[in-house]
Each structure stands twice: as structure tokens, then as C-alpha cells.
Amino acid sequence: MSKNDFFQRVYKVVRTIPVGRVTTYGLIAKKLGSASSARTVGWALNACHNDSSIPAHRVVNRNGLLSGKHHFKGFDLMKQLLENEGIEVNDDKVVDFNIKLWNPK
């Protein structure tokens, strides 16, 4: 499978994350049958910021941290987008992460 094919599969999953929920790079990788590819999921999301149909802001690290926030244009844009969807963020971490976590099984 090419990198582009994998990236497209990542985007397909990310587009299904419900508003007001988050998931992790690792859960997306696991869903795609490549559990050790969480970092590649991150690379895919870093490459898609010009496509507003991909809600990359809903993907956080396994601890609920906004680890990809520096890839968003604007000051605290990732946090603002999440908060606009009703997700509370404190000190760059999703509050009630276990409740807000969505598993793309």
C-alpha cells in the first residue's frame, strides 16, 4: 500500500469522528489494521490542514493531549475548534478524555 493510499484511509476514518468527540492516532492506526502506525497517522493529518472536510482537530494523543496543535494555523486554533464543539480543554489536554474518547472500531 502506498503512503497516499494510507493517508486517504486515515482521512476516511477521521471524517467519521462525531462532533464533540475525539480519538487518538493509535486508535485510528489500529482501525486501519496497522497498530504500529500511529506516527504515520500523525503525518497524514499534518498533510491535510488545507482540507476543511477533514476534522484533524479531533485527533489527540493517547493521553488526550493536543500534541498536533502546532500544525494548526493561528494561536490555539486546535483548542478553539474543540471548544466550539463542546470539548473542554485545560492546559492542552481534553477534560474528561475517557468520556469524550471515540473508538472507531
N, C-alpha and C positions, 0 to 999 in steps of 0.2 A: 504494500500500500504506500502510495506517495505521501509526502508531507501535506500537500494540498488536499488530498482526499481525507486525511485525518483531521485537518483543520475544518473542513466542511462538515464532517461528522460532529465535531465539537460544537460548531455553531448551531447545528440542528438541535442538539440537546439543550444548549443554553437558551435558545428561543422558547423552550417549553417550561422554563423556570417560572412558576407563578409569581405574579406581582405580590410584594410583601413577604417574599421568602428568599432564602439564599441557599446555595450549595457550595461544594468545595471542588477544587481542582482534582483532588483524588477521587471523589465520588463520580465525577464525570469520566475520568480515565477508566475507572472500574466498570462503569456502564458501557463503555466502548470496548471492553474486553482487553484492556491494556493497563492494568492496575499500576504498573510501574511508570506510567507516562504522565504523571501529574504535572511535571515541569513542562512537558510539551503542550499540555492543555493551556498552561500559562502563556507560552509563546504564541499559541493560536489566538488567545484573547488579546495579547499585546498588539497583534497584527490587524485587529478588526475595529479599531476605535473610530474609523470613519464610516462605519455602517451602523446607523442608529437602530436597525432592526435586531441587532444582537445585544441583549442586555448584560453586557460583560460586568457591569457593576454589581450584579447579583452573585458573583463568584468570589469567594473569600478562601483563606487558607483553612486548614483543618481545625484551627483554634478559634475561628471566627474573626481573625484579624484582616483588615483591609490591606493585604500585602501588595496588591496591584495598584494601589491608589496613585502612585507617582506616574502611572501611564495615562492618566486622565488629564485632559487639558483643564486648566482652571484650578483655583485654590479649593481644595476639599470637595471637588466635583463628585467623586465616588460616594462620599459620605452624604452629600446633599441629595443625590439621586436616590439613595437608600432611604433617607429620612422622608423624602417626598412620597415614598411608598409605605410609610408607616413603620419602618425598621429603625429602632433607636440604636445609635452608635455612640459609644463613650470611649474616649482615648483610643480611637481607631479600632475598636472591637465591637462586634454586634452584641448588643444586650439581649439576654435570653436566647443565645445562639442555638441551644438544643431545641428550643421551641420553634424558632424561625427556620431551622435547617430542613431542607427538602432533599429527599433522596430520589434520584432519577432511575430507580430500579427498572 
